Amino acid sequence: MAEKLTLTLNREETKKNEEGKKEKVLVPYEAGTGSAEKTGENEYTLTFSIPGNFFEAAIVRAYNKAKGRINVPGFRKGKAPRSIIERMYGADVFHDDAIEDLFPDLFEALTKLVKLDIVSQPFGFELASAGKDGAEFSVKVSVKPVIELEGYKGLEAEKPEVKEATDEEIDAEIDRMRNENARMLDIDDRAAQDGDTANIDFEGFVDGVAFDGGKGDSYDLVLGSGQFIPGFEEQIVGHEIGDEFDVNVTFPEQYAEELAGKAAVFKVRLNALKLKEIPELDEDFVKDVSEFDTVEELRADVKSGIEKRREESANRAFENNVLSALGDIVDAEIPDAMIQTAIDRNIRDLEYNINMQGLDLKTYLQYFGMDEEKLREQYEDKAEKDVKVDLALEKIAELENFEVSDEDIEAEYDKLATSYGMEIDKVKAAVSADALKSELLSRKASEFVVAAAVAVAPAPEEDDTEEKEEAPAEE
């Protein structure tokens, strides 16, 4: 039988201070009892017992709040006595509202006493009794699982090989630099060609009706880049500045549902043409774009940069693989509430990345023929692994006795303020010190596990030529 604990709440009362002036103060009072009993894997049942006088006061508040919305024949709205309303609608008409009024404070008071690490909203509400003698009810909550963890030191994880940069890759990087430093030259003596940047006005119509997102003014389009619907750019080639013409295309089947597979006509006007002039690769170019004097020095620096980025990428991949291996050694039943929270976090990250590209999540999902429910299903396995990794890092920080000082937290606040260009007080208002401490402890644990891990070469890719040849027979 779970121990019954006294629940103490604060009530605001008006009292006279030492100077004889009235002021409002918080007075503690007993609001009933509560208990917490483990009733399942990572699940507790919280039971609340409320005395009659306390429950009666809540019913009075519920009546006063609701009476203005209740119509009672013979009474003006809001003037019907409570007894009449209870006779018409039942003695328990205000019970639900009274419990809803009391519950948040009672729940907070009990959870502070039992010190449970709750990870879900309360669910499974059950009302045992309610009346003049008080009320008794219960709810269930999911709690963070307690895990045992062994073998987190010396985890094996794949680390990609860092290959030397080839001449072709160096050439491609230098070509990118040349493109970035190109000049745009106006063209007025010929028709549009592939490679030109055409400035156009356009508006699209399906069955003679303009559609959302199908209009643009003074839009710069590189002809031959494949930015627009297949067939669009090719029909601009050959036109001259000032021409107004129709472009006929068919939307791909893999497109927004309302346009997929439909024929469309775009009314287009060619405003201007420009041609990119790419600078020659010589010493003048090298001096303009770098601190070097010769092409050879620039090539050596580009080679070093490519290989440094590859090393950083390999290190990130190794860290991810180590954390994935860490999640694999966690054997625990994860509450669904924690998985759903992790899914929410993954979707927020996805939406942020999509928005940075000028898209919205709904359009993105439509393009891939998905809805949010299917997206959530796809994230379930990853979300469960994410939760297991978080639990493991938290446990490692505990086992290794990692600590975070007040100075560490202040330094992290400074970094966040600088990174987001915000005042430090606003950062502190947005991110609690406890949350920051937890993040820093997890970071220390992650660095510890990665430093202790063993890098192994990736497994060679299997030659599946034979399997591919046999596939049609199997089909």
C-alpha positions in Angstrom: 0.0 0.0 0.0 1.4 3.3 -1.0 2.1 5.9 1.7 -0.4 8.7 2.0 1.3 12.1 1.9 -0.2 15.4 3.1 -0.6 17.9 0.2 0.0 21.5 1.2 -1.0 24.4 -1.0 -0.8 28.1 -0.6 -3.8 30.4 -0.4 -3.7 34.1 -0.9 -5.1 36.0 2.0 -5.3 39.7 3.0 -3.7 40.6 6.3 -2.4 43.7 8.1 1.3 44.1 8.3 3.3 45.6 11.2 2.5 49.1 10.0 -1.2 48.3 10.0 -1.5 48.3 6.2 -3.4 45.6 4.3 -1.3 43.3 2.1 -1.8 40.0 0.3 0.2 37.1 1.6 0.4 33.4 0.8 -0.8 31.1 3.6 -0.1 27.4 3.5 -3.0 25.0 4.2 -3.6 21.3 4.0 -5.6 20.4 0.8 -5.9 16.6 1.3 -3.6 13.6 0.8 -2.0 11.9 -2.1 -0.1 8.7 -2.9 2.0 7.3 -5.7 2.1 3.5 -6.5 4.0 1.7 -9.2 1.4 -0.1 -11.3 3.4 -1.0 -14.4 6.7 -0.9 -16.2 7.7 2.8 -16.0 4.1 3.7 -14.9 2.7 5.1 -11.6 -0.8 5.6 -10.4 -1.3 8.9 -8.4 -4.3 8.9 -6.1 -5.8 12.1 -4.6 -8.1 12.4 -1.6 -9.8 15.8 -1.1 -11.7 16.7 2.1 -15.3 17.8 2.0 -14.7 21.5 2.8 -12.0 21.9 0.2 -14.1 20.1 -2.5 -17.1 22.2 -1.6 -15.1 25.5 -2.0 -14.0 24.3 -5.5 -17.7 23.5 -6.4 -18.7 27.0 -5.3 -16.0 28.4 -7.6 -17.1 26.2 -10.5 -20.8 27.3 -9.9 -19.9 31.0 -9.9 -17.8 30.5 -13.1 -20.5 28.6 -15.0 -23.8 30.0 -13.8 -23.7 32.8 -16.4 -23.8 30.3 -19.2 -26.7 28.2 -17.8 -30.3 28.9 -18.8 -32.9 28.1 -16.1 -36.6 28.9 -16.8 -37.9 31.6 -14.4 -34.4 33.1 -13.7 -32.3 35.7 -15.5 -29.1 34.3 -16.8 -26.5 34.0 -14.0 -29.1 34.4 -11.3 -30.3 30.8 -10.8 -29.4 29.4 -7.4 -26.9 26.5 -7.3 -29.5 24.2 -5.7 -31.9 24.7 -8.7 -29.2 24.0 -11.2 -28.1 20.9 -9.4 -31.8 19.7 -9.2 -32.2 20.2 -13.0 -28.8 18.8 -14.2 -27.8 16.5 -11.3 -26.0 16.9 -8.0 -22.7 16.2 -9.7 -23.1 18.9 -12.4 -20.1 20.9 -11.1 -17.9 18.1 -10.0 -15.9 17.8 -13.1 -15.2 21.5 -13.2 -14.3 21.5 -9.6 -11.7 18.7 -10.0 -10.3 20.3 -13.1 -9.8 23.5 -11.1 -8.1 21.7 -8.2 -6.0 19.2 -10.2 -3.0 21.3 -11.4 -2.0 22.5 -7.9 -2.6 19.1 -6.3 -0.7 17.3 -9.1 2.3 19.7 -8.7 2.3 19.3 -4.9 2.2 15.5 -5.0 4.9 15.1 -7.7 7.3 17.3 -5.7 6.8 15.1 -2.7 7.3 11.7 -4.5 10.1 13.1 -6.7 9.1 11.1 -9.8 10.8 11.9 -13.1 7.5 12.1 -15.1 7.7 12.1 -18.9 4.1 12.1 -19.9 0.9 14.1 -19.4 -1.5 12.5 -16.8 -3.8 9.9 -18.4 -6.3 7.2 -17.4 -8.3 9.5 -15.0 -10.7 7.6 -12.7 -13.1 9.1 -10.3 -13.7 6.9 -7.3 -16.1 9.1 -5.3 -17.3 12.7 -5.1 -19.8 14.3 -2.8 -20.3 16.2 0.4 -17.6 14.2 2.1 -15.0 15.2 -0.5 -13.6 13.5 -3.6 -11.1 10.8 -4.5 -9.7 10.2 -7.9 -6.6 8.9 -9.6 -4.5 9.4 -12.7 -1.6 7.5 -14.3 1.7 8.9 -15.4 4.7 7.5 -17.3 8.1 7.9 -15.7 11.6 7.9 -17.1 13.0 4.3 -17.1 15.9 3.5 -14.8 18.6 1.7 -16.8 21.6 -0.4 -16.0 24.6 0.2 -18.3 27.7 -1.8 -18.9 30.2 -2.0 -21.7 30.1 1.7 -22.7 33.9 2.0 -22.7 35.7 0.7 -25.8 32.7 0.5 -28.1 33.6 -0.4 -31.7 32.3 1.8 -34.5 33.0 2.3 -38.1 35.0 5.4 -39.2 35.1 6.2 -42.9 38.5 6.3 -44.6 39.8 9.7 -45.4 40.9 9.6 -49.0 43.4 11.9 -50.6 41.9 14.7 -52.8 42.3 13.9 -56.5 43.3 16.4 -59.2 39.7 16.3 -60.5 38.3 17.3 -57.2 40.8 20.1 -56.8 39.9 21.3 -60.3 36.2 21.2 -59.4 36.8 23.3 -56.3 38.8 25.9 -58.1 36.1 26.0 -60.9 33.6 26.7 -58.1 35.8 29.6 -56.9 36.0 30.9 -60.5 32.2 30.7 -60.9 31.7 32.6 -57.6 33.9 35.4 -58.9 32.4 35.6 -62.3 31.0 38.8 -63.8 27.5 39.1 -65.3 27.6 40.7 -68.8 24.4 42.2 -70.4 23.4 40.6 -73.7 21.4 42.6 -76.2 22.6 41.5 -79.6 21.3 37.9 -79.9 18.6 35.4 -78.8 18.6 33.4 -75.6 20.9 30.4 -75.4 21.6 27.6 -72.9 23.8 29.0 -70.1 22.3 32.5 -70.2 20.6 34.0 -67.2 17.1 35.0 -68.4 15.2 37.6 -66.4 11.5 36.8 -66.9 8.0 37.5 -65.8 5.7 34.5 -65.9 2.2 33.3 -64.8 0.9 29.8 -65.1 -2.6 28.6 -66.0 -4.3 25.2 -65.8 -7.5 24.9 -67.9 -7.3 28.7 -68.3 -7.2 29.4 -64.5 -4.2 30.8 -62.7 -2.9 28.6 -59.9 -1.2 29.5 -56.6 2.5 29.8 -56.7 2.6 29.9 -60.5 3.5 33.6 -60.9 6.8 35.5 -60.7 8.1 38.9 -61.7 11.7 39.7 -62.7 12.8 36.2 -62.0 16.4 35.2 -62.9 16.5 31.8 -64.4 19.7 30.0 -65.6 18.7 28.3 -68.9 19.7 24.6 -68.9 19.9 24.4 -65.1 16.8 22.3 -64.7 15.4 24.7 -62.0 11.9 24.7 -63.6 9.5 22.1 -64.8 10.9 19.9 -67.6 10.5 21.5 -70.9 10.1 25.1 -69.6 13.6 26.4 -70.0 14.1 24.9 -73.5 11.1 26.9 -74.8 12.8 30.2 -73.7 15.9 29.4 -75.8 15.7 31.3 -79.1 13.6 34.1 -77.9 14.9 37.7 -77.8 14.6 40.5 -75.2 11.0 41.9 -75.1 9.4 38.8 -76.6 6.1 37.7 -75.0 5.2 34.0 -75.6 3.5 30.9 -74.2 5.4 28.0 -72.7 3.5 24.7 -72.7 4.5 22.1 -70.1 3.0 19.1 -68.2 3.6 18.8 -64.5 5.4 15.6 -63.4 3.3 12.9 -61.7 5.5 13.4 -58.6 4.3 16.9 -57.8 1.8 18.7 -55.6 -1.5 16.7 -55.8 -3.6 19.5 -57.3 -1.1 19.9 -60.2 0.4 16.5 -60.7 0.2 15.3 -64.3 -1.7 18.3 -65.5 -1.0 20.3 -68.6 -0.2 24.0 -68.0 0.4 27.1 -70.1 2.8 29.8 -68.8 2.5 33.4 -70.2 6.2 34.5 -70.3 7.9 37.8 -71.0 11.7 37.9 -71.5 13.0 41.1 -69.8 16.8 40.7 -70.1 19.6 38.4 -70.8 23.0 38.1 -69.0 26.0 35.9 -69.6 28.4 34.8 -66.9 32.0 35.6 -67.7 34.3 33.2 -65.7 37.8 34.6 -65.0 40.9 32.7 -66.3 42.9 30.7 -63.8 46.1 32.7 -63.6 48.2 34.5 -61.0 46.0 37.6 -61.1 43.0 35.5 -60.2 44.9 33.7 -57.4 45.9 37.0 -55.8 42.4 38.4 -56.1 40.8 35.4 -54.2 43.5 34.2 -51.8 46.6 35.1 -49.9 48.7 33.2 -52.3 50.7 34.3 -55.4 50.8 31.2 -57.6 48.3 28.6 -59.0 50.4 25.8 -57.4 50.1 27.4 -54.0 46.3 27.8 -54.4 46.0 24.2 -55.5 47.9 23.0 -52.5 45.7 25.0 -50.2 42.5 23.7 -51.9 43.8 20.1 -51.5 44.5 20.6 -47.8 41.0 22.1 -47.3 39.2 19.2 -49.0 41.1 16.7 -46.9 40.5 18.6 -43.7 36.7 18.7 -44.4 36.8 15.0 -45.1 38.6 14.3 -41.8 36.0 16.4 -40.0 33.2 14.6 -41.8 34.8 11.2 -40.9 35.0 12.3 -37.3 31.4 13.3 -37.2 30.4 10.0 -38.8 32.5 8.1 -36.2 30.8 10.0 -33.3 27.4 9.2 -34.7 28.3 5.6 -35.1 29.6 5.4 -31.6 26.4 6.9 -30.2 24.4 4.5 -32.3 26.4 1.6 -30.8 25.8 3.1 -27.3 22.0 3.1 -28.0 22.2 -0.6 -29.0 23.5 -1.7 -25.6 20.6 0.0 -23.7 18.0 -2.7 -22.9 14.9 -0.9 -21.6 11.2 -0.4 -22.3 10.8 3.2 -23.4 7.5 4.9 -22.6 5.6 6.0 -25.7 5.4 9.5 -24.4 9.3 9.8 -24.6 9.2 8.4 -28.1 6.5 10.8 -29.3 8.5 13.7 -27.8 11.6 12.6 -29.7 9.5 12.4 -32.9 8.3 15.9 -32.3 11.9 17.1 -32.0 12.9 15.3 -35.2 10.0 16.8 -37.1 10.8 20.3 -35.8 14.4 19.9 -37.0 13.2 18.7 -40.4 10.7 21.6 -40.7 13.4 24.1 -39.8 15.7 22.7 -42.6 12.9 22.8 -45.1 11.9 26.3 -44.2 15.6 27.4 -44.7 15.2 26.2 -48.3 12.0 28.3 -48.8 9.6 25.4 -48.5 6.9 24.5 -46.0 6.4 21.0 -44.4 3.0 20.5 -46.0 4.3 21.1 -49.5 7.3 18.9 -48.8 5.2 16.0 -47.7 2.8 16.4 -50.6 5.8 16.2 -53.0 6.7 12.8 -51.6 3.1 11.6 -51.3 3.2 11.5 -47.5 1.2 12.9 -44.6 2.4 13.8 -41.1 1.1 10.5 -39.7 3.2 8.5 -42.1 6.2 10.8 -41.4 5.8 10.1 -37.6 5.8 6.4 -38.3 9.0 6.7 -40.3 10.7 8.5 -37.3 9.6 5.9 -34.7 12.7 3.7 -34.8 15.1 6.7 -34.9 13.2 8.4 -32.0 13.4 5.3 -29.8 17.2 5.1 -30.5 17.6 8.8 -29.7 15.9 8.3 -26.3 18.0 5.3 -25.5 21.2 7.3 -26.3 20.0 10.2 -24.1 19.3 7.9 -21.2 22.7 6.2 -21.7 24.5 9.5 -21.7 22.7 10.6 -18.6 23.6 7.4 -16.8 27.3 7.7 -17.9 27.5 11.2 -16.5 26.2 9.8 -13.2 28.5 6.7 -13.2 31.6 8.8 -14.1 30.7 11.5 -11.5 30.8 14.3 -14.1 30.1 17.8 -12.8 29.1 21.1 -14.3 30.0 24.3 -12.4 28.2 27.6 -12.3 31.1 29.0 -14.4 30.5 26.3 -17.1 26.8 27.3 -17.3 27.6 31.0 -17.5 30.1 30.4 -20.2 27.5 28.4 -22.2 25.0 31.2 -21.8 27.6 33.6 -23.2 28.2 31.3 -26.2 24.4 31.0 -26.9 24.0 34.8 -26.6 26.8 35.4 -29.1 25.6 32.6 -31.5 22.0 33.9 -31.7 22.8 37.6 -31.3 20.7 37.9 -28.2 21.0 39.6 -24.9 22.1 37.1 -22.2 19.1 37.9 -20.0 16.8 36.8 -22.8 18.8 33.6 -23.4 18.5 32.8 -19.7 14.7 33.5 -19.8 14.4 31.0 -22.7 16.7 28.3 -21.5 16.7 27.2 -17.8 20.0 26.6 -16.0 18.8 23.0 -15.2 18.2 22.3 -18.9 21.7 23.7 -19.7 23.3 21.7 -17.0 21.7 18.5 -18.3 22.9 19.3 -21.8 26.5 20.0 -20.7 26.6 16.7 -18.7 25.4 14.8 -21.8 28.0 16.5 -23.9 30.7 15.5 -21.4 29.5 11.9 -21.4 29.3 11.9 -25.2 32.9 13.1 -25.5 34.0 10.5 -22.9 32.4 7.6 -24.8 33.7 8.7 -28.2 37.3 9.2 -26.8 37.2 5.7 -25.4 35.7 4.1 -28.5 37.7 2.0 -31.1 37.5 3.0 -34.7 37.2 0.1 -37.2 37.3 0.2 -41.0 33.9 0.1 -42.8 32.9 -3.4 -44.0 33.6 -3.9 -47.7 30.6 -3.5 -49.9 29.3 -6.8 -51.2 29.2 -7.5 -54.9 25.6 -8.1 -55.7 25.9 -8.5 -59.4 24.9 -12.1 -59.2 21.9 -11.3 -57.1 20.8 -8.6 -59.6 21.1 -11.1 -62.4 18.9 -13.6 -60.6 16.3 -11.1 -59.5 14.1 -11.3 -62.6 13.9 -15.1 -62.2 12.9 -14.8 -58.6 10.3 -12.2 -59.6 
